[in-house]
Amino acid sequence: MMSLNSIMLRNTLSDIFTTSIEIVGEIITGLRLKRGYTQQEISDAIGIARQTYAGYERGTVRRKGVFLLCLAL
């Protein structure tokens, strides 16, 4: 059985991860718009479906943080 501290830590880490994914989504959206690309152009360039890329921007599709940070650069 998990202790209350373990549950609280797990929930806190989950909240941090969710917030981080949302922030990365905002970053890649801003960079894409600033550079004048469409979601379709970006998704074609990296070899994924446009719907998947749109999920990255919305923060609803989760990938490893390193992948998203590289995409943002």
KASULHU-V281463 format. One record per residue. N is the residue number from 1. RES is the residue in three letters. BURIAL is 1 if it has 24 or more other ideal C-beta (glycine too) atoms within 12 Angstrom, else 0. Layout:
<<N & RES & BURIAL> <N & RES & BURIAL>>
This chain:
<<1 & MET & 0> <2 & MET & 0> <3 & SER & 0> <4 & LEU & 0> <5 & ASN & 0> <6 & SER & 0> <7 & ILE & 0> <8 & MET & 0> <9 & LEU & 0> <10 & ARG & 0> <11 & ASN & 0> <12 & THR & 0> <13 & LEU & 0> <14 & SER & 0> <15 & ASP & 0> <16 & ILE & 0> <17 & PHE & 0> <18 & THR & 0> <19 & THR & 0> <20 & SER & 0> <21 & ILE & 1> <22 & GLU & 0> <23 & ILE & 0> <24 & VAL & 1> <25 & GLY & 1> <26 & GLU & 0> <27 & ILE & 1> <28 & ILE & 1> <29 & THR & 1> <30 & GLY & 0> <31 & LEU & 0> <32 & ARG & 1> <33 & LEU & 0> <34 & LYS & 0> <35 & ARG & 0> <36 & GLY & 0> <37 & TYR & 0> <38 & THR & 0> <39 & GLN & 1> <40 & GLN & 0> <41 & GLU & 0> <42 & ILE & 1> <43 & SER & 1> <44 & ASP & 0> <45 & ALA & 0> <46 & ILE & 0> <47 & GLY & 0> <48 & ILE & 0> <49 & ALA & 0> <50 & ARG & 0> <51 & GLN & 0> <52 & THR & 1> <53 & TYR & 1> <54 & ALA & 0> <55 & GLY & 0> <56 & TYR & 1> <57 & GLU & 1> <58 & ARG & 0> <59 & GLY & 0> <60 & THR & 0> <61 & VAL & 1> <62 & ARG & 0> <63 & ARG & 1> <64 & LYS & 0> <65 & GLY & 0> <66 & VAL & 0> <67 & PHE & 0> <68 & LEU & 1> <69 & LEU & 0> <70 & CYS & 0> <71 & LEU & 1> <72 & ALA & 1> <73 & LEU & 0>>
